[in-house]
Amino acid sequence: MFNLILFGPPGSGKGTQSEKLIAKYHLKHLSTGDLLRSEISRKTRLGLEAKKFMDKGHLVPDEVVIGMINDALDNNRDVAGFLFDGFPRTAIQAEELDDLLAKKNTCIDVMLALEVSEEELIKRLVKRGETSGRSDDSNEMVIRARIQEYHKKTATVADHYQKVNKVVMIKGEGTIEEIFKRLSDEIDRLMKLDNCV
Ligand code: AMP
């Protein structure tokens, strides 16, 4: 299996690049944001509860997203690997993910971290809000709150994987194809190694 975390602040291009990467490497895409939005559109209890946090730009409680990921791992046993997008976002989520993968005799091979300037992030998110229909993209206050949550809680997740030397920084500015090539070059290099021994 090859398991990768595509990491970066909101608006860094994780969604766009994930789509291209899963097509190229046949990985199962697990985006907690997408899973939560699907719960919201189906008006499930989990979705209605999560929406309260999401509308303010806050993180949904750890146990909710960990439960969703646990189910998704169990429901996708025969895949080439997973691409985690928007997860893990807290140190606790990272620890839980490591444990869940260890139980399946696998691990995170790499965290590819997209770096984008704050100015560019806000520009991209405001633009996305004009067409995405996402309520958390349409208000600059909420956008700023999400970026703050990222700095307050999520950036520490990189420290977790840095300790085991699994973080690779990728410049997240340029054209979609340029960024995709940077990511693919790293994946091609790492796929030749066995990082889970
Ligand atoms: P995203 O689509 O990844 O930008 O996520 C949209 C929103 O969903 C975030 O602002 C959070 O409120 C929530 N969310 C997504 N993934 C997570 C996660 N791993 N932990 C907590 N909240 C999450």
Boltz pocket constraint, residues with backbone or C-beta under 6 A from the ligand:
constraints:
  - pocket:
      binder: B
      contacts: [[A, 10], [A, 32], [A, 33], [A, 34], [A, 36], [A, 50], [A, 53], [A, 54], [A, 55], [A, 57], [A, 58], [A, 59], [A, 60], [A, 61], [A, 62], [A, 65], [A, 85], [A, 86], [A, 87], [A, 88], [A, 89], [A, 90], [A, 93], [A, 136], [A, 146]]
      max_distance: 6.0
